[in-house]
Amino acid sequence: MARNDLKDPNDPNPMYDLIIIGAGPAGLTASIYASRYKINHVVVGEIPGGLISQAHNVCNFPTYQEISGFELMEKMKNHTEGLGGQIMSMEKISKIKKENDIFQLETESGKILEAKSVLLATGTKYRKLGLEDEARLVGRGVAYCATCDAMFFKDKIVGVVGGGNSAMTAALYLSEVAKKVYLIVRGDKLKGEMVWAENISNNKKIEVLFETNVLRLNGENKLESIELNKEVAGNKNLALDGFFIEIGTEPDTTLSDMLGVELDRGYIVVDSRQKTNIEGLWSAGDITTGSGLFRQVITACSEGAVAVYDIFSYLEKKKEDNKE
């Protein structure tokens, strides 16, 4: 069984062959392959499992007709650790730089890590509506994760904004808990997998409001209603107990910006081997331009595996060069 040949854990500045930033599907798959290649590495991830761990159901990952995102990521995490992969969970890299072919990283808790190569698999973060009181009301009726917060709204009236897969699956999940669900869609149709749209149309608890925009969030200590651009039952203010913002995600490029990584519309540009324009730096998962922009769990896993295959070749070549 492959094990990481880690340095003394008390070493204040451990040197790794590879540091994987991000503990989602791309990062964990990368660690599995790194362990099999016996690459001295560590995974640093603020959210174990990444955003997919918050998905209600995953129905398109091979071997499972249906599995919760949390359960799927637990299996990936157990597989990773079973091969000796070390995961520094609940840690976030706040700074990164490269000097003399070595990457130096600093966590928010002040830990300093060094590596010969880095894989960025930081994924995406929730996109915000940008409304005036949005941040103030988060946790007070406003949420971004139906799987996480649905049970707080048992037998309540809730709204979901968005027209894609994440919004549709959130509305369907909330309908199992809430008394009534309004799905607020800016366009004139639902976008995403037809199976979800069909389930929405057959669900009596869900009312879809097409061509509708949210203008304002109302409430002092908690959300009380949302203001819409059109009337619903004769009123532009729709009374809600909960409001879930499901309008997709956007790439988290905080670290890549520090290194001057080439981007395309905010996503990290990679080649067929997941290499970036910075030597020694690879990227995988939803944050990249790879896989034809088809951002799925399976493509993230694939990109993580491809990246480590190339990283292994890169590290082996450096070893040979150092012998000469």
Sequence and secondary structure as in RCSB ss.txt:
>XXXX:A:sequence
MARNDLKDPNDPNPMYDLIIIGAGPAGLTASIYASRYKINHVVVGEIPGGLISQAHNVCNFPTYQEISGFELMEK
MKNHTEGLGGQIMSMEKISKIKKENDIFQLETESGKILEAKSVLLATGTKYRKLGLEDEARLVGRGVAYCATCDA
MFFKDKIVGVVGGGNSAMTAALYLSEVAKKVYLIVRGDKLKGEMVWAENISNNKKIEVLFETNVLRLNGENKLES
IELNKEVAGNKNLALDGFFIEIGTEPDTTLSDMLGVELDRGYIVVDSRQKTNIEGLWSAGDITTGSGLFRQVITA
CSEGAVAVYDIFSYLEKKKEDNKE
>XXXX:A:secstr
        TT SS EEEEEEE  SHHHHHHHHHHHHTT  EEEEESSTT GGGG S B  STT SSB HHHHHHH
HHHHHHHTT  EEET  EEEEEEETTEEEEEETT  EEEEEEEEE   EEE     TTHHHHBTTTEES HHHHG
GGGTT EEEEE SSHHHHHHHHHHHTTSSEEEEE SSSS  S HHHHHHHHT TTEEEE S  EEEEE SSS  E
EEEEEEETTEEEEE SEEEE S EEE  HHHHHHT  EETTEE   TT B SSTTEEE STTBS GGG   HHHH
HHHHHHHHHHHHHHHHHHHHHHH 
